[in-house]
Structure formats: structure tokens, C-alpha cells
Amino acid sequence: MWAAAAFVAVASLATTTLTAQTGTAGSLRAAPQVEAADEDDGADCPVPDPGGSTADSLLPDPFTRIDGTRITDTSDWRCRRAEIRELAEGSVYGQKPESPDSVTGTVSTTSITVNVTDQGRNASFSASVDLPSGPGPFPAVVVLGGFGADTSTIKASGAAVINFDPYLVGNEGTPRNNKQGAFYSIYGSSSSTGLLMAWSWGVSRIIDVIEQSDGSVLQADATGVTGCSRFGKGAFVAGAFDQRIDLTMPIESGTAGAPIFRGIPGENGSQPLSSAYSEQPWLGDAFGSFTSNPAMLPVDTHQIVAMVAPRGLFIMENPHIDWLGARSGSVAALGGAEVYKALGAGDNITYWSDVQDGNHCAARNEWRGPLQQHIEKFLLGTGDAPGAFRIAAGKSGNLSEWRDWQTPSLTDDGGTGGDTGGDTGGGGTEDACTATYQTINSWSGGFQGQVSVRNNGTGAINGWTVSMTLASGQSISSLWNGERTGTGGTVTVRNAPWSGSIAPHGTVTFGFTVTGNSATEPGNITCSSP
């Protein structure tokens, strides 16, 4: 509650600042009609009626279609994502309208103006622009409400900052039947769409105007979005629902942001779903029927994470404030990362809650380096740093407790894929199992590793065990996709219930983070299977 009160006060100050900085001198008139075909590349996908939902305490399978079949090819993800989008709109956020009839505006070195016409109604809003040094045009990061990733690092990395006041399109402090702001001026004050989706809509309309400009100030094809706390919730939704956003960076988003809805009731001290629903109309009206029973939801936030795939995603969380639900956030990231991996984009997602400063929405030293790396990789195209999972030991979720589905091995040629760990019958031979180690990322005092378990035999493996030895002083702080015995010295990792079966020539992976004063790779790695 103290955070909410503080943010209302500070956000009102941010609104005044944004208004003062907005200008039109030297503005470039945009074309009169918007072209936003890439905002949702699955808009043409037919989505069947899902019917009524049934209670399931586990996370829904992101790879299984509404009709019960599983996707087998990477090209299938486009329309599966469209199904998740509609389920999320219908049960969580409310509908994001299709591209408006008209979006016009201006882009200058100091501001962006946006004019929207749809369904015979008009609305306008603006945002300020803060350019880095050097010649343009520049990629840009939309910062919601003045709170997000460190703006000095964003600019030092070579990207512009677009300061967008979300309250201009969806204001807080209003009842659900009388919502205010540019979005609701067009779509009605009693619209069932919540503020988070309205804010997402506002970010999309800013991108429309950037696309229409002559490109001399901002690049049309290099946009990121970030926000912290309530604005972290908004950034998360904006990145999920607009595929033109290349880099999504939600920070400390809490309930209604990244953390899985199903995990919130069981996480000590996290903001209850009913509290987040009633505090502000962030979530769509339909979510009210799920606050006391999230197991009935047809989607969960690991699938919203997956909607961003394969684009860049950098989730930053604070484990020091229980209200923010960091454990449930780690489960969402781990679950969504399975889609990233299946699409061959596992390096494009980073989750980081291993931080020392517990202050809410602080500019953290731990995040400056990876923030610059993400901007270079996804907005500038000058780097290729791999994704990393830095999960705080005290807020480490266990994905295996939340799923009974397997991650498929998707083909990328329209052929038939199979489940990673799918049972094809028969049994693997004793020496069919091999394990290969890879360091994914390292830092002072730790590293992230990954082990690939491969079935080299002609029959399916049904269960596997990997043994490895850590260097002196090293300890495993978190592990996913397997079940470990021991944290230091000789560590044994067995398959999770859903990852034990490996088809012939198939592979599953498990990942882990290690703390210690040495970056020495694990040794004596062996694999055995029944």
C-alpha cells in the first residue's frame, strides 16, 4: 500500500514534467494513414471457441491448441500465439482493439504527438523525446510513467528515451464503469478493457506514428518498452501484445504483471489477486470472476511471457519485497522460456532477481551491464550476449511443480516434430544416454550452466540421471527442468516427472545457477538411464 500511495504522488509529478517537455518545433508531419500489419502477425488465424474452462491447478500447456492437438513445427506457433492472445484478452486484460481507422501525428527531437480516429471518435495525446548524443536516427525505448530501466544507461547505450505518461490514455482512480483517458474516449468509459491493455494500446499508437515519420529522428524498426511497478505491468502487456516491440523490459511488476496468477495465493505476503483487481482497474473486468479461483483461468502469465517470443525479453524483479511475488515471477519466466527454447531462441530471454538493493524501483548496479547488452543486441544489432537466469535463492520457483506437459522438439520445415521426452515405445540401451555441459553466462561470484541430455539409442529412454562434480566453494542456488540431490561437491540430477522420456536421438536440457568464487566448469559429468 505504501508503494501504491508513493507512486500516485510521484506519477502526478511525472505527468507535469512530461507536459512541460512536450514541444512541436521542427516536427516532421507523419503520413495520414497507419500501417500496422506487424502489430499482430497472427490476426488472420482462426481461433475456435474455447468453451467453458475447467479447473486446473497446474499451468496450461502453451504448446497445446484449443482443439487439444499439439504444435509440431515452429511455424505453428504463430496461430497458437493467436489463441493465447484471445484467451488472455477474454479472461485477463480485456480486448485490445484492432488497428484504428486513422492514426496521425508528428515526431520531433523533443516530442511525439498522436491523433487517433476510430469508430467515429477522436482522441489525442503526446509523449516527450530525450535523445542520446551523436547523430541519429536512434532506436528508442518507451518508458512508462517515468519509471523503468535506468534512462541514463539507455541513452549511454545509444537509444532515445520516449517518456510516455500512461494516464493520458487510461487514468487511475476511476471506477470500472467510468474509466477515463484517450482510450476510453474512443472505446467508451464503460469498456471492459483494463488499464494495462489501454496503456499497451497507447504504446502501439506511438509506434504507429514513429513508423509514419521520415525516420530522421527515430528508427521505425527498433523499439523497446520498460516500466517499473504498475508501469512494469503495463510494459509487460505492451510487449506481449505488439510484435513490433523488439525488447520488453518489465521491472518489479508484481501481481497483474509477470508472476503466475496460480502461484500468488500460495506465495507468502504477495499482493492477493482480489487486491490487485480492486486497487485500480488494471485488469479487465472479466478477471473479477477468477480472483478467488485462478485455477479456472484458461491462461497464465507464463504464456504471456511466451507471447513475446522470440523477441527480446529482460524481466527484472525484486526479491526483497514479498508484495512483488518474485517466486511466482520466476516460475512464469521459466515456463515461458520453454517456448523460447522450442523456437530456438533460448538466448533471447533473461530473468534477473539476484540483486542486493531492496528499494522499490531503484537503479540497480547489477542491471546496468545486462541492460546495455540487451539494447545493443535487440535495438542496435551490435551485440549477441546470451540470455541468463539469475534467480535469487530465497525466491526460486520450481517449474516442475507447476506443469505436467512436456516441451516439444519443434521442426522448422513444416515437418512433424515430437515432444522433447516424448515416449515412442521401446527402451533405451544402458549406454544410450550422454550429457554435455555448456556455460550460458558468467559473472563475478557465479555462473549459469546448462546440461543437454541426449538419447543416442534406437528406443526411447524412460528416465535419466546425471552426476557432476562442482569445484570447491561452489554451490547450486537454483535448478530447473530436473530434480537435484545435493548443492555442492558431487551433485546428482534426475529427470523431472515430465522430462524423463527422451525419443531416439532426442535431447532434453536442464539449467542451473551456481554461486562461488570460482567459474570452473563442473567435471566428471556422467549420464545413466534404466
C-alpha positions, 0 to 999 in steps of 0.5 A: 500500500505504501508503494501504491500511495508513493507512486500516485504522488510521484506519477502526478509529478511525472505527468507535469514534467512530461507536459512541460517537455512536450514541444512541436518545433521542427516536427516532421508531419507523419503520413495520414494513414497507419500501417500496422500489419506487424502489430499482430502477425497472427490476426488472420488465424482462426481461433475456435471457441474455447468453451467453458474452462475447467479447473486446473491447478497446474499451468496450461500447456502453451504448446497445446491448441484449443482443439487439444492437438499439439504444435509440431513445427515452429511455424505453428506457433504463430496461430497458437500465439493467436489463441493465447492472445484471445484467451488472455484478452477474454479472461485477463486484460480485456480486448485490445482493439484492432488497428484504428481507422486513422492514426496521425501525428508528428515526431520531433527531437523533443516530442511525439504527438498522436491523433487517433480516429476510430469508430467515429471518435477522436482522441489525442495525446503526446509523449516527450523525446530525450535523445542520446548524443551523436547523430541519429536516427536512434532506436528508442525505448518507451518508458512508462510513467517515468519509471523503468530501466535506468534512462541514463544507461539507455541513452549511454547505450545509444537509444532515445528515451520516449517518456510516455505518461500512461494516464493520458490514455487510461487514468487511475482512480476511476471506477470500472464503469467510468474509466477515463483517458484517450482510450476510453474516449474512443472505446467508451468509459464503460469498456471492459478493457483494463488499464494495462491493455489501454496503456499497451494500446497507447504504446502501439499508437506511438509506434504507429506514428514513429513508423509514419515519420521520415525516420530522421529522428527515430528508427521505425524498426527498433523499439523497446518498452520498460516500466517499473511497478504498475508501469512494469505491468503495463510494459509487460502487456505492451510487449506481449501484445505488439510484435513490433516491440523488439525488447520488453523490459518489465521491472518489479511488476508484481501481481497483474504483471509477470508472476503466475496468477496460480502461484500468488495465493500460495506465495507468502505476503504477495499482493492477493489477486482480489487486491490487485483487481480492486486497487485500480482497474488494471485488469479487465473486468472479466478477471473479477470472476477468477480472483478467488479461483485462478485455477479456472483461468484458461491462461497464465502469465507464463504464456504471456511471457511466451507471447513475446517470443522470440523477441527480446525479453529482460524481466527484472524483479525484486526479491526483497519485497514479498508484495512483488511475488518474485517466486511466482515471477520466476516460475512464469519466466521459466515456463515461458522460456520453454517456448523460447527454447522450442523456437530456438531462441533460448538466448533471447530471454533473461530473468534477473532477481539476484540483486542486493538493493531492496528499494522499490524501483531503484537503479540497480548496479547489477542491471546496468551491464545486462541492460546495455547488452540487451539494447545493443543486441535487440535495438542496435544489432551490435551485440549477441550476449546470451540470455541468463537466469539469475534467480535469487535463492530465497525466491526460486520457483520450481517449474516442475511443480507447476506443469505436467506437459512436456516441451516439444522438439519443434521442426522448422520445415513444416515437418512433424516434430515430437515432444522433447521426452516424448515416449515412442515405445521401446527402451533405451540401451544402458549406454544410450544416454550422454550429457554435455555441459555448456556455460550460458553466462558468467559473472563475478561470484557465479555462473549459469550452466546448462546440461543437454541430455541426449538419447543416442539409442534406437528406443526411447529412454524412460528416465535419466540421471546425471552426476557432476562434480562442482569445484570447491566453494561452489554451490547450486542456488537454483535448478530447473527442468530436473530434480537435484540431490545435493548443492555442492561437491558431487551433485546428482540430477534426475529427470523431472516427472515430465522430462524423463522420456527422451525419443531416439536421438532426442535431447532434453536440457536442464539449467542451473545457477551456481554461486562461488568464487570460482567459474570452473566448469563442473567435471566428471559429468556422467549420464545413466538411464534404466 
